[in-house]
Amino acid sequence: MSQELERLKELSLAENLGRLHRLWRTAADAELIPLGLTHPRWTALWKLLRLGDNVSQKVLADALEIELPSLMRTLNQLEEQGYMQRHCCEKDKRARIVSLTPDGIEMLKQMESKIMLVRRNLLAGISSQELSEFERVISLISDNALAVLHKNTEQDNKIPK
Protein backbone atom coordinates (compact mmCIF):
# COMPACT_ATOMS: atom_id res chain seq x y z
CA MET A 1 0.00 0.00 0.00
CA SER A 2 2.81 2.46 0.82
CA GLN A 3 4.34 2.02 -2.68
CA GLU A 4 0.97 2.95 -4.23
CA LEU A 5 0.79 6.01 -2.00
CA GLU A 6 4.30 7.03 -3.05
CA ARG A 7 3.29 6.70 -6.74
CA LEU A 8 0.27 8.91 -6.12
CA LYS A 9 2.50 11.52 -4.48
CA GLU A 10 4.88 11.42 -7.46
CA LEU A 11 1.97 11.79 -9.87
CA SER A 12 0.68 14.67 -7.78
CA LEU A 13 4.07 16.41 -8.07
CA ALA A 14 4.05 15.99 -11.86
CA GLU A 15 0.46 17.22 -12.03
CA ASN A 16 1.30 20.23 -9.88
CA LEU A 17 4.31 21.11 -12.03
CA GLY A 18 2.16 20.84 -15.15
CA ARG A 19 -0.55 22.98 -13.57
CA LEU A 20 2.00 25.58 -12.48
CA HIS A 21 3.35 25.77 -16.03
CA ARG A 22 -0.15 26.21 -17.50
CA LEU A 23 -1.10 28.89 -14.95
CA TRP A 24 2.14 30.83 -15.43
CA ARG A 25 1.75 30.67 -19.21
CA THR A 26 -1.89 31.79 -19.01
CA ALA A 27 -0.98 34.74 -16.76
CA ALA A 28 1.81 35.84 -19.13
CA ASP A 29 -0.40 35.37 -22.19
CA ALA A 30 -3.15 37.51 -20.65
CA GLU A 31 -0.67 40.39 -20.22
CA LEU A 32 0.79 40.07 -23.73
CA ILE A 33 -2.31 39.45 -25.85
CA PRO A 34 -3.19 43.20 -25.76
CA LEU A 35 0.17 43.79 -27.51
CA GLY A 36 -1.01 41.56 -30.38
CA LEU A 37 1.20 38.66 -29.38
CA THR A 38 0.09 35.07 -29.08
CA HIS A 39 2.04 32.64 -26.93
CA PRO A 40 4.10 31.24 -29.83
CA ARG A 41 4.94 34.74 -31.05
CA TRP A 42 6.04 36.24 -27.77
CA THR A 43 8.02 33.17 -26.73
CA ALA A 44 9.84 33.18 -30.09
CA LEU A 45 10.72 36.89 -29.68
CA TRP A 46 11.79 36.36 -26.06
CA LYS A 47 13.96 33.36 -26.95
CA LEU A 48 15.50 35.24 -29.89
CA LEU A 49 16.48 38.04 -27.51
CA ARG A 50 17.97 35.56 -25.02
CA LEU A 51 19.95 33.80 -27.78
CA GLY A 52 21.52 37.09 -28.76
CA ASP A 53 19.65 37.76 -32.01
CA ASN A 54 20.93 36.81 -35.49
CA VAL A 55 20.55 33.05 -35.06
CA SER A 56 19.44 30.40 -37.50
CA GLN A 57 15.84 29.30 -37.64
CA LYS A 58 17.04 25.81 -36.66
CA VAL A 59 18.84 27.08 -33.55
CA LEU A 60 15.74 29.05 -32.55
CA ALA A 61 13.48 26.01 -33.07
CA ASP A 62 15.83 23.84 -31.00
CA ALA A 63 15.94 26.44 -28.21
CA LEU A 64 12.13 26.58 -28.18
CA GLU A 65 12.09 22.76 -28.21
CA ILE A 66 9.80 22.63 -31.25
CA GLU A 67 10.18 21.32 -34.78
CA LEU A 68 11.33 23.79 -37.44
CA PRO A 69 8.11 23.45 -39.50
CA SER A 70 6.10 24.39 -36.38
CA LEU A 71 8.17 27.56 -36.01
CA MET A 72 7.79 28.69 -39.63
CA ARG A 73 4.20 29.97 -39.27
CA THR A 74 5.14 31.96 -36.18
CA LEU A 75 8.16 33.49 -37.93
CA ASN A 76 6.00 34.43 -40.91
CA GLN A 77 3.55 36.19 -38.57
CA LEU A 78 6.33 38.02 -36.71
CA GLU A 79 7.81 39.10 -40.02
CA GLU A 80 4.40 40.41 -41.15
CA GLN A 81 4.13 42.36 -37.88
CA GLY A 82 7.56 43.87 -38.60
CA TYR A 83 9.23 42.47 -35.48
CA MET A 84 11.85 40.30 -37.15
CA GLN A 85 13.37 39.57 -40.52
CA ARG A 86 15.10 36.61 -42.13
CA HIS A 87 18.04 36.50 -44.49
CA CYS A 88 20.40 33.88 -45.90
CA CYS A 89 23.42 32.91 -43.86
CA GLU A 90 26.67 34.05 -45.48
CA LYS A 91 28.44 30.81 -44.51
CA ASP A 92 25.62 28.42 -45.46
CA LYS A 93 23.19 29.69 -48.09
CA ARG A 94 20.66 26.99 -47.11
CA ALA A 95 20.35 28.36 -43.57
CA ARG A 96 18.11 31.32 -42.78
CA ILE A 97 19.13 33.79 -40.08
CA VAL A 98 16.49 35.42 -37.88
CA SER A 99 17.08 39.01 -36.71
CA LEU A 100 15.09 41.44 -34.64
CA THR A 101 14.02 44.70 -36.27
CA PRO A 102 13.95 48.05 -34.43
CA ASP A 103 10.18 47.51 -33.99
CA GLY A 104 10.90 44.06 -32.58
CA ILE A 105 13.37 45.49 -30.09
CA GLU A 106 10.81 48.11 -29.06
CA MET A 107 8.16 45.40 -28.64
CA LEU A 108 10.56 43.39 -26.48
CA LYS A 109 10.96 46.39 -24.16
CA GLN A 110 7.19 46.50 -23.72
CA MET A 111 7.06 42.72 -23.26
CA GLU A 112 9.82 42.75 -20.66
CA SER A 113 8.00 45.12 -18.32
CA LYS A 114 4.81 43.04 -18.58
CA ILE A 115 6.64 39.73 -18.11
CA MET A 116 8.52 41.08 -15.08
CA LEU A 117 5.22 42.27 -13.58
CA VAL A 118 3.74 38.78 -14.02
CA ARG A 119 6.85 37.25 -12.47
CA ARG A 120 6.72 39.59 -9.46
CA ASN A 121 3.02 38.84 -8.93
CA LEU A 122 3.44 35.08 -9.21
CA LEU A 123 6.46 34.98 -6.91
CA ALA A 124 4.91 37.25 -4.25
CA GLY A 125 5.51 35.90 -0.75
CA ILE A 126 8.41 33.65 -1.81
CA SER A 127 11.83 34.50 -0.40
CA SER A 128 14.90 34.59 -2.62
CA GLN A 129 16.25 31.61 -0.65
CA GLU A 130 13.07 29.59 -1.27
CA LEU A 131 13.14 30.52 -4.94
CA SER A 132 16.80 29.50 -5.26
CA GLU A 133 16.07 26.14 -3.66
CA PHE A 134 13.04 25.60 -5.91
CA GLU A 135 15.14 26.41 -8.99
CA ARG A 136 17.86 24.02 -7.78
CA VAL A 137 15.36 21.19 -7.32
CA ILE A 138 13.72 21.80 -10.71
CA SER A 139 17.17 21.78 -12.32
CA LEU A 140 17.96 18.42 -10.68
CA ILE A 141 14.66 16.94 -11.87
CA SER A 142 15.35 18.24 -15.40
CA ASP A 143 18.86 16.78 -15.37
CA ASN A 144 17.47 13.43 -14.20
CA ALA A 145 14.84 13.48 -16.94
CA LEU A 146 17.49 14.19 -19.59
CA ALA A 147 19.63 11.34 -18.24
CA VAL A 148 16.67 8.94 -18.45
CA LEU A 149 15.88 10.08 -22.00
CA HIS A 150 19.52 9.74 -23.02
CA LYS A 151 19.70 6.25 -21.51
CA ASN A 152 16.50 5.21 -23.31
CA THR A 153 17.82 6.59 -26.62
CA GLU A 154 21.05 4.62 -26.20
CA GLN A 155 19.09 1.44 -25.48
CA ASP A 156 16.87 2.01 -28.54
CA ASN A 157 19.98 2.34 -30.71
CA LYS A 158 21.33 -1.02 -29.42
CA ILE A 159 18.20 -2.96 -30.41
CA PRO A 160 18.86 -4.84 -33.67
CA LYS A 161 16.50 -3.89 -36.43
Z-matrix of the N, CA and C atoms (Angstrom, degrees):
N
C 1 1.457
C 2 1.527 1 110.90
N 3 1.339 2 118.27 1 -38.77
C 4 1.458 3 120.06 2 -177.12
C 5 1.538 4 111.27 3 -66.87
N 6 1.344 5 118.30 4 -32.34
C 7 1.461 6 120.35 5 176.85
C 8 1.526 7 110.44 6 -65.09
N 9 1.338 8 117.32 7 -40.18
C 10 1.465 9 120.80 8 176.90
C 11 1.513 10 110.91 9 -62.14
N 12 1.327 11 116.09 10 -42.34
C 13 1.459 12 121.15 11 179.38
C 14 1.525 13 110.10 12 -62.52
N 15 1.320 14 116.80 13 -42.21
C 16 1.469 15 120.54 14 177.87
C 17 1.524 16 110.52 15 -61.94
N 18 1.330 17 118.47 16 -41.10
C 19 1.475 18 121.39 17 177.90
C 20 1.522 19 110.73 18 -61.89
N 21 1.338 20 116.26 19 -41.37
C 22 1.463 21 119.68 20 178.60
C 23 1.520 22 110.88 21 -63.19
N 24 1.334 23 117.27 22 -39.46
C 25 1.457 24 120.89 23 177.90
C 26 1.525 25 110.50 24 -63.84
N 27 1.331 26 117.21 25 -42.54
C 28 1.459 27 121.28 26 178.52
C 29 1.527 28 110.27 27 -63.08
N 30 1.313 29 116.57 28 -43.06
C 31 1.464 30 120.28 29 178.74
C 32 1.517 31 109.46 30 -63.15
N 33 1.330 32 116.34 31 -40.27
C 34 1.453 33 120.76 32 179.14
C 35 1.534 34 110.31 33 -61.26
N 36 1.325 35 118.14 34 -40.83
C 37 1.455 36 121.59 35 178.08
C 38 1.533 37 109.53 36 -61.71
N 39 1.319 38 117.62 37 -47.16
C 40 1.465 39 121.09 38 179.30
C 41 1.528 40 110.64 39 -62.45
N 42 1.317 41 116.57 40 -41.83
C 43 1.466 42 119.98 41 177.95
C 44 1.524 43 110.99 42 -63.60
N 45 1.326 44 116.75 43 -41.73
C 46 1.463 45 120.12 44 179.34
C 47 1.527 46 111.94 45 -65.85
N 48 1.322 47 117.22 46 -39.37
C 49 1.461 48 119.95 47 176.87
C 50 1.522 49 110.67 48 -64.59
N 51 1.317 50 116.96 49 -42.09
C 52 1.462 51 120.96 50 177.12
C 53 1.520 52 111.57 51 -62.82
N 54 1.321 53 116.10 52 -42.47
C 55 1.471 54 120.93 53 179.64
C 56 1.524 55 110.31 54 -65.09
N 57 1.332 56 116.89 55 -42.92
C 58 1.454 57 121.08 56 178.04
C 59 1.527 58 110.52 57 -58.74
N 60 1.323 59 116.74 58 -45.24
C 61 1.462 60 121.15 59 178.64
C 62 1.525 61 110.92 60 -59.13
N 63 1.331 62 116.92 61 -47.18
C 64 1.470 63 120.72 62 -179.46
C 65 1.523 64 111.73 63 -62.99
N 66 1.337 65 117.19 64 -42.95
C 67 1.463 66 120.61 65 -179.59
C 68 1.528 67 111.51 66 -65.85
N 69 1.334 68 116.77 67 -43.12
C 70 1.461 69 120.97 68 179.59
C 71 1.528 70 109.29 69 -61.88
N 72 1.319 71 115.81 70 -46.79
C 73 1.469 72 121.39 71 -179.92
C 74 1.526 73 110.42 72 -60.72
N 75 1.320 74 117.51 73 -44.15
C 76 1.460 75 121.70 74 -179.57
C 77 1.525 76 110.91 75 -63.41
N 78 1.339 77 117.23 76 -41.10
C 79 1.467 78 121.04 77 179.07
C 80 1.534 79 110.54 78 -64.71
N 81 1.325 80 117.12 79 -43.14
C 82 1.468 81 120.63 80 178.56
C 83 1.522 82 110.55 81 -66.37
N 84 1.333 83 116.57 82 -44.43
C 85 1.466 84 120.23 83 178.99
C 86 1.519 85 111.65 84 -58.07
N 87 1.328 86 117.13 85 -41.83
C 88 1.470 87 121.34 86 -178.38
C 89 1.532 88 110.85 87 -61.58
N 90 1.322 89 117.31 88 -34.79
C 91 1.465 90 120.82 89 178.41
C 92 1.526 91 112.37 90 -75.31
N 93 1.346 92 116.82 91 -29.87
C 94 1.465 93 120.04 92 -172.11
C 95 1.524 94 114.16 93 -97.71
N 96 1.317 95 118.15 94 -18.89
C 97 1.463 96 120.52 95 178.55
C 98 1.534 97 111.65 96 -57.78
N 99 1.358 98 119.53 97 -40.16
C 100 1.470 99 118.35 98 177.71
C 101 1.537 100 113.82 99 -59.47
N 102 1.325 101 117.54 100 -20.73
C 103 1.465 102 121.23 101 176.95
C 104 1.529 103 111.57 102 -83.31
N 105 1.334 104 116.91 103 -0.51
C 106 1.466 105 120.69 104 -179.21
C 107 1.512 106 113.28 105 83.50
N 108 1.326 107 115.91 106 23.86
C 109 1.462 108 120.25 107 -177.27
C 110 1.520 109 111.44 108 -117.32
N 111 1.315 110 115.59 109 122.60
C 112 1.453 111 120.87 110 172.14
C 113 1.527 112 108.19 111 -80.95
N 114 1.323 113 115.75 112 169.52
C 115 1.464 114 119.48 113 179.52
C 116 1.538 115 112.29 114 -55.41
N 117 1.334 116 119.09 115 -50.39
C 118 1.473 117 117.76 116 -179.90
C 119 1.531 118 113.08 117 -59.71
N 120 1.320 119 117.06 118 -35.89
C 121 1.466 120 119.95 119 -178.39
C 122 1.525 121 112.03 120 -70.07
N 123 1.339 122 116.38 121 -47.86
C 124 1.457 123 116.10 122 -176.07
C 125 1.521 124 111.48 123 -71.76
N 126 1.328 125 117.77 124 -32.85
C 127 1.467 126 118.31 125 178.51
C 128 1.522 127 110.74 126 -69.31
N 129 1.326 128 118.01 127 -34.64
C 130 1.472 129 120.83 128 177.07
C 131 1.530 130 110.15 129 -65.74
N 132 1.334 131 117.54 130 -44.42
C 133 1.468 132 120.65 131 177.56
C 134 1.527 133 111.08 132 -61.97
N 135 1.327 134 115.85 133 -45.53
C 136 1.463 135 121.34 134 -178.30
C 137 1.526 136 110.58 135 -61.80
N 138 1.338 137 115.89 136 -44.61
C 139 1.467 138 120.06 137 -179.38
C 140 1.528 139 110.38 138 -66.55
N 141 1.329 140 116.60 139 -39.05
C 142 1.465 141 120.73 140 178.23
C 143 1.527 142 110.32 141 -60.36
N 144 1.310 143 116.88 142 -42.30
C 145 1.465 144 121.21 143 176.84
C 146 1.529 145 110.31 144 -61.36
N 147 1.334 146 116.39 145 -46.00
C 148 1.474 147 120.75 146 -177.22
C 149 1.527 148 112.28 147 -67.45
N 150 1.331 149 116.94 148 -29.08
C 151 1.467 150 121.09 149 178.75
C 152 1.528 151 111.77 150 -77.89
N 153 1.324 152 116.22 151 -14.54
C 154 1.451 153 119.40 152 178.35
C 155 1.515 154 113.80 153 99.51
N 156 1.324 155 117.65 154 14.45
C 157 1.462 156 121.51 155 176.59
C 158 1.537 157 110.49 156 65.38
N 159 1.311 158 116.87 157 167.65
C 160 1.462 159 123.37 158 178.73
C 161 1.527 160 113.13 159 51.84
N 162 1.324 161 115.87 160 54.42
C 163 1.463 162 120.67 161 177.62
C 164 1.524 163 108.83 162 -118.25
N 165 1.300 164 115.86 163 162.79
C 166 1.464 165 119.44 164 179.24
C 167 1.520 166 110.42 165 -73.46
N 168 1.322 167 114.48 166 154.67
C 169 1.464 168 119.80 167 177.00
C 170 1.521 169 110.15 168 -56.97
N 171 1.330 170 116.84 169 -38.45
C 172 1.467 171 121.87 170 -179.12
C 173 1.524 172 111.22 171 -64.20
N 174 1.320 173 117.24 172 -43.62
C 175 1.469 174 121.43 173 178.36
C 176 1.523 175 109.88 174 -62.53
N 177 1.329 176 116.44 175 -42.37
C 178 1.462 177 120.40 176 179.28
C 179 1.524 178 110.43 177 -64.42
N 180 1.324 179 118.09 178 -44.34
C 181 1.467 180 121.46 179 178.58
C 182 1.527 181 110.57 180 -60.71
N 183 1.331 182 116.48 181 -44.12
C 184 1.472 183 120.29 182 178.95
C 185 1.529 184 110.92 183 -62.34
N 186 1.330 185 117.13 184 -41.96
C 187 1.461 186 121.30 185 -179.51
C 188 1.531 187 111.31 186 -65.60
N 189 1.331 188 116.15 187 -33.51
C 190 1.468 189 120.85 188 177.61
C 191 1.529 190 111.85 189 -82.54
N 192 1.343 191 115.60 190 -7.12
C 193 1.465 192 123.03 191 -178.79
C 194 1.528 193 111.49 192 59.61
N 195 1.349 194 114.78 193 44.75
C 196 1.462 195 121.50 194 175.44
C 197 1.522 196 108.42 195 -133.13
N 198 1.315 197 115.82 196 163.70
C 199 1.458 198 120.85 197 178.07
C 200 1.531 199 109.16 198 -75.45
N 201 1.322 200 116.49 199 148.58
C 202 1.457 201 121.46 200 -179.70
C 203 1.534 202 112.71 201 -55.60
N 204 1.346 203 119.13 202 -44.97
C 205 1.473 204 118.01 203 178.60
C 206 1.533 205 113.12 204 -59.29
N 207 1.333 206 117.48 205 -32.47
C 208 1.465 207 120.66 206 178.03
C 209 1.529 208 111.24 207 -67.61
N 210 1.319 209 117.13 208 -30.22
C 211 1.456 210 121.70 209 -178.80
C 212 1.528 211 112.25 210 -78.39
N 213 1.320 212 117.27 211 -26.56
C 214 1.467 213 120.84 212 -172.32
C 215 1.531 214 112.86 213 -58.50
N 216 1.310 215 118.38 214 -43.38
C 217 1.469 216 121.01 215 -179.99
C 218 1.527 217 110.45 216 -61.54
N 219 1.322 218 115.82 217 -44.32
C 220 1.462 219 120.84 218 179.11
C 221 1.521 220 110.83 219 -61.34
N 222 1.331 221 117.39 220 -44.34
C 223 1.463 222 120.57 221 179.24
C 224 1.527 223 111.11 222 -63.88
N 225 1.318 224 116.87 223 -39.05
C 226 1.468 225 120.12 224 176.60
C 227 1.526 226 110.54 225 -59.67
N 228 1.339 227 116.50 226 -43.95
C 229 1.462 228 121.13 227 -179.53
C 230 1.535 229 111.14 228 -65.81
N 231 1.315 230 116.97 229 -42.54
C 232 1.463 231 120.44 230 179.05
C 233 1.527 232 111.13 231 -65.68
N 234 1.314 233 116.19 232 -34.92
C 235 1.457 234 120.55 233 177.11
C 236 1.533 235 109.97 234 -67.51
N 237 1.335 236 116.72 235 -42.16
C 238 1.473 237 120.97 236 177.20
C 239 1.528 238 111.07 237 -61.97
N 240 1.337 239 117.19 238 -35.95
C 241 1.466 240 121.29 239 178.73
C 242 1.535 241 111.81 240 -75.64
N 243 1.329 242 116.33 241 -10.90
C 244 1.465 243 120.40 242 178.69
C 245 1.513 244 114.63 243 83.66
N 246 1.347 245 117.46 244 17.69
C 247 1.459 246 120.72 245 -176.63
C 248 1.521 247 113.80 246 -92.91
N 249 1.315 248 117.08 247 -18.14
C 250 1.464 249 119.81 248 178.06
C 251 1.522 250 108.59 249 -152.56
N 252 1.317 251 114.00 250 165.27
C 253 1.465 252 120.33 251 176.83
C 254 1.519 253 108.91 252 -139.67
N 255 1.317 254 115.22 253 159.21
C 256 1.468 255 120.87 254 178.91
C 257 1.521 256 109.32 255 -123.54
N 258 1.319 257 114.55 256 145.47
C 259 1.458 258 120.22 257 175.91
C 260 1.528 259 108.50 258 -148.87
N 261 1.321 260 115.81 259 162.40
C 262 1.465 261 120.80 260 -179.28
C 263 1.525 262 110.21 261 -69.19
N 264 1.309 263 114.30 262 144.80
C 265 1.453 264 121.44 263 175.77
C 266 1.528 265 108.45 264 -74.02
N 267 1.325 266 117.17 265 135.78
C 268 1.468 267 120.22 266 179.99
C 269 1.523 268 111.83 267 -66.96
N 270 1.339 269 117.00 268 -32.97
C 271 1.465 270 120.82 269 -177.10
C 272 1.522 271 112.95 270 -83.07
N 273 1.340 272 116.38 271 -30.38
C 274 1.468 273 121.49 272 -178.15
C 275 1.527 274 107.68 273 -139.42
N 276 1.308 275 116.56 274 100.92
C 277 1.467 276 121.81 275 -174.32
C 278 1.526 277 112.99 276 -62.16
N 279 1.349 278 117.76 277 -17.32
C 280 1.473 279 120.09 278 177.98
C 281 1.519 280 111.67 279 -77.72
N 282 1.322 281 116.60 280 -25.54
C 283 1.469 282 121.36 281 -177.06
C 284 1.526 283 110.21 282 -84.06
N 285 1.321 284 115.16 283 143.97
C 286 1.467 285 121.45 284 176.99
C 287 1.529 286 108.27 285 -110.86
N 288 1.321 287 115.47 286 132.59
C 289 1.461 288 122.37 287 -179.11
C 290 1.529 289 108.92 288 -99.80
N 291 1.326 290 115.37 289 135.56
C 292 1.456 291 122.14 290 -179.39
C 293 1.532 292 107.77 291 -104.05
N 294 1.337 293 116.09 292 130.10
C 295 1.468 294 121.91 293 -179.82
C 296 1.516 295 110.06 294 -132.47
N 297 1.313 296 114.96 295 145.60
C 298 1.459 297 120.37 296 174.30
C 299 1.523 298 109.54 297 -77.00
N 300 1.319 299 116.48 298 145.11
C 301 1.455 300 122.13 299 173.14
C 302 1.528 301 108.05 300 -94.55
N 303 1.336 302 118.00 301 169.31
C 304 1.478 303 119.03 302 174.03
C 305 1.534 304 111.90 303 -55.57
N 306 1.343 305 117.89 304 -39.01
C 307 1.470 306 120.34 305 176.51
C 308 1.525 307 111.18 306 -64.45
N 309 1.314 308 116.34 307 -36.47
C 310 1.467 309 120.71 308 177.74
C 311 1.514 310 111.47 309 -65.70
N 312 1.314 311 116.43 310 -40.73
C 313 1.468 312 120.65 311 178.34
C 314 1.525 313 109.93 312 -65.36
N 315 1.333 314 116.58 313 -40.39
C 316 1.468 315 120.60 314 177.73
C 317 1.535 316 110.40 315 -64.17
N 318 1.326 317 116.81 316 -42.00
C 319 1.464 318 120.69 317 178.22
C 320 1.526 319 110.39 318 -62.42
N 321 1.324 320 116.74 319 -39.67
C 322 1.468 321 120.01 320 178.97
C 323 1.521 322 111.75 321 -62.73
N 324 1.322 323 117.57 322 -34.78
C 325 1.470 324 120.17 323 176.33
C 326 1.528 325 110.32 324 -63.08
N 327 1.335 326 116.17 325 -42.44
C 328 1.465 327 119.89 326 177.75
C 329 1.526 328 110.81 327 -66.08
N 330 1.335 329 115.85 328 -42.09
C 331 1.464 330 121.10 329 179.08
C 332 1.518 331 111.03 330 -60.92
N 333 1.335 332 116.17 331 -44.34
C 334 1.462 333 120.44 332 -175.20
C 335 1.526 334 111.42 333 -58.30
N 336 1.318 335 117.34 334 -44.46
C 337 1.467 336 118.78 335 -178.88
C 338 1.526 337 110.43 336 -65.02
N 339 1.322 338 117.53 337 -37.58
C 340 1.470 339 120.40 338 179.39
C 341 1.535 340 110.95 339 -70.82
N 342 1.314 341 117.21 340 -41.34
C 343 1.464 342 121.12 341 179.65
C 344 1.528 343 110.37 342 -65.47
N 345 1.331 344 116.61 343 -40.61
C 346 1.470 345 119.48 344 179.48
C 347 1.528 346 110.77 345 -67.34
N 348 1.320 347 117.83 346 -33.78
C 349 1.461 348 121.12 347 175.95
C 350 1.532 349 110.24 348 -64.68
N 351 1.319 350 116.79 349 -44.83
C 352 1.470 351 121.12 350 177.26
C 353 1.526 352 109.42 351 -59.68
N 354 1.318 353 116.23 352 -46.36
C 355 1.466 354 120.70 353 -179.16
C 356 1.524 355 110.93 354 -59.16
N 357 1.345 356 116.61 355 -48.00
C 358 1.467 357 120.34 356 179.22
C 359 1.526 358 111.08 357 -58.90
N 360 1.332 359 116.64 358 -43.59
C 361 1.465 360 120.32 359 -179.10
C 362 1.523 361 111.89 360 -65.64
N 363 1.325 362 116.93 361 -41.23
C 364 1.460 363 119.85 362 -177.75
C 365 1.521 364 112.83 363 -74.11
N 366 1.312 365 117.11 364 -26.12
C 367 1.469 366 120.52 365 -179.07
C 368 1.525 367 112.70 366 -98.62
N 369 1.331 368 116.90 367 9.45
C 370 1.469 369 120.99 368 179.44
C 371 1.530 370 109.60 369 -58.41
N 372 1.319 371 115.64 370 135.22
C 373 1.463 372 120.83 371 177.56
C 374 1.520 373 114.09 372 83.69
N 375 1.320 374 117.68 373 3.97
C 376 1.469 375 121.54 374 179.85
C 377 1.524 376 107.21 375 -110.45
N 378 1.330 377 116.08 376 124.75
C 379 1.469 378 119.99 377 -179.05
C 380 1.526 379 110.11 378 -72.42
N 381 1.322 380 115.61 379 160.49
C 382 1.466 381 119.61 380 178.44
C 383 1.529 382 110.33 381 -63.68
N 384 1.327 383 117.18 382 -32.42
C 385 1.464 384 120.88 383 177.73
C 386 1.536 385 110.35 384 -67.21
N 387 1.326 386 116.95 385 -44.54
C 388 1.472 387 120.68 386 177.80
C 389 1.521 388 110.77 387 -62.63
N 390 1.323 389 116.27 388 -41.60
C 391 1.459 390 120.29 389 179.78
C 392 1.523 391 111.16 390 -64.78
N 393 1.327 392 116.98 391 -42.49
C 394 1.474 393 120.77 392 177.64
C 395 1.526 394 111.06 393 -60.64
N 396 1.308 395 116.68 394 -43.01
C 397 1.466 396 120.42 395 179.53
C 398 1.530 397 110.67 396 -65.37
N 399 1.322 398 116.71 397 -42.73
C 400 1.462 399 121.42 398 177.95
C 401 1.531 400 110.29 399 -60.10
N 402 1.336 401 116.61 400 -46.01
C 403 1.467 402 120.49 401 178.54
C 404 1.523 403 111.08 402 -62.47
N 405 1.335 404 117.29 403 -38.58
C 406 1.471 405 121.32 404 178.50
C 407 1.522 406 110.44 405 -62.95
N 408 1.325 407 117.00 406 -45.05
C 409 1.466 408 121.36 407 -179.25
C 410 1.531 409 110.60 408 -65.90
N 411 1.311 410 117.39 409 -44.02
C 412 1.473 411 120.31 410 178.37
C 413 1.530 412 110.34 411 -61.04
N 414 1.315 413 116.50 412 -39.80
C 415 1.466 414 120.75 413 178.46
C 416 1.533 415 110.72 414 -63.00
N 417 1.324 416 116.92 415 -41.91
C 418 1.470 417 120.46 416 177.43
C 419 1.532 418 111.39 417 -62.82
N 420 1.327 419 116.48 418 -43.77
C 421 1.471 420 120.28 419 178.88
C 422 1.529 421 109.68 420 -62.56
N 423 1.326 422 116.98 421 -42.54
C 424 1.470 423 121.01 422 178.57
C 425 1.521 424 111.13 423 -62.34
N 426 1.330 425 116.61 424 -44.66
C 427 1.465 426 120.56 425 178.25
C 428 1.528 427 110.81 426 -60.89
N 429 1.335 428 116.70 427 -42.24
C 430 1.465 429 120.38 428 178.31
C 431 1.529 430 111.08 429 -63.61
N 432 1.322 431 116.85 430 -40.96
C 433 1.462 432 120.47 431 178.96
C 434 1.525 433 110.67 432 -63.38
N 435 1.332 434 117.10 433 -42.66
C 436 1.469 435 120.36 434 178.07
C 437 1.526 436 110.98 435 -63.31
N 438 1.332 437 116.84 436 -39.15
C 439 1.466 438 120.55 437 178.61
C 440 1.525 439 110.58 438 -63.57
N 441 1.327 440 116.95 439 -42.37
C 442 1.468 441 120.99 440 178.59
C 443 1.528 442 109.91 441 -63.73
N 444 1.329 443 116.77 442 -45.11
C 445 1.466 444 120.41 443 179.38
C 446 1.521 445 111.26 444 -62.68
N 447 1.334 446 116.40 445 -41.52
C 448 1.460 447 120.52 446 179.13
C 449 1.529 448 110.69 447 -63.96
N 450 1.326 449 116.12 448 -42.58
C 451 1.463 450 121.13 449 179.02
C 452 1.526 451 110.40 450 -62.44
N 453 1.334 452 116.53 451 -44.13
C 454 1.468 453 120.66 452 179.29
C 455 1.521 454 111.36 453 -64.60
N 456 1.318 455 117.68 454 -37.68
C 457 1.473 456 121.62 455 178.71
C 458 1.524 457 109.45 456 -65.23
N 459 1.333 458 116.68 457 -42.61
C 460 1.468 459 120.00 458 178.54
C 461 1.525 460 111.02 459 -62.24
N 462 1.336 461 116.46 460 -41.96
C 463 1.461 462 119.92 461 179.55
C 464 1.525 463 110.82 462 -65.31
N 465 1.330 464 117.20 463 -39.45
C 466 1.472 465 120.69 464 178.60
C 467 1.513 466 111.09 465 -62.24
N 468 1.335 467 116.64 466 -36.16
C 469 1.466 468 120.81 467 -179.26
C 470 1.524 469 112.37 468 -73.09
N 471 1.345 470 118.24 469 -19.31
C 472 1.462 471 121.78 470 -179.82
C 473 1.535 472 112.54 471 -87.28
N 474 1.332 473 115.87 472 -14.04
C 475 1.470 474 119.30 473 -178.38
C 476 1.523 475 108.36 474 -74.56
N 477 1.349 476 117.74 475 123.59
C 478 1.466 477 119.44 476 178.16
C 479 1.528 478 110.99 477 -64.45
N 480 1.307 479 113.79 478 141.89
C 481 1.466 480 118.69 479 -178.09
C 482 1.488 481 112.19 480 -110.65
